[in-house]
Amino acid sequence: KFSPEIFKRIQVERNPPKDRAEVKAMFESLGVKAADFDGAVDSFAVTGLVSQYDHNTEGFNIRGVPSTLVNGKYLVKTESLKSEDEYKALIQFLLAKKE
């Protein structure tokens, strides 16, 4: 339920949530209890995933979405690709590299 709502807010309305309170309010509007939201967001698992995300985003110099990183080594630049088939072929090529 959340994915379409956050997509609409960010991509269609161009109004991304500015802080945790706005994200929490979005979840509450979809029926998630505030205590459940806080418990999940503050959990060890989520805190660890956010930390890993931040580390990887900085380390791989990801500055926008969508970004595709293959084998933790290749950041795909889509500007020069002309079709979905070219994109798929490039991903398959990079996945098969044995370096």
WOGIRA-V37840 format. One record per backbone hydrogen bond with DSSP energy under -0.5 kcal/mol. NH is the residue of the N-H (numbers start at 1). CO is the residue of the C=O. Records with the same first field share a line. If there is no record, write none. Layout:
NH: CO + CO
This chain:
5: 1
6: 2
7: 3
8: 4
9: 5
10: 6
11: 7
12: 7 + 8
13: 8
15: 9
23: 19
24: 20
25: 21
26: 22
27: 23
28: 24
29: 25
30: 26 + 27
31: 28
32: 27
37: 33
38: 34
39: 35
40: 36
41: 37
42: 38
43: 40
47: 43
48: 44
49: 45
50: 46
51: 47
52: 48
53: 49
54: 50
55: 51
56: 52
57: 53
58: 54
59: 55
60: 56
61: 58
62: 57
63: 61
68: 76
69: 67
70: 68 + 74
73: 70
74: 70
75: 73
76: 68 + 74
78: 76
81: 78
87: 83
88: 84
89: 85
90: 86
91: 87
92: 88
93: 89
94: 90
95: 91
96: 92
97: 93 + 94
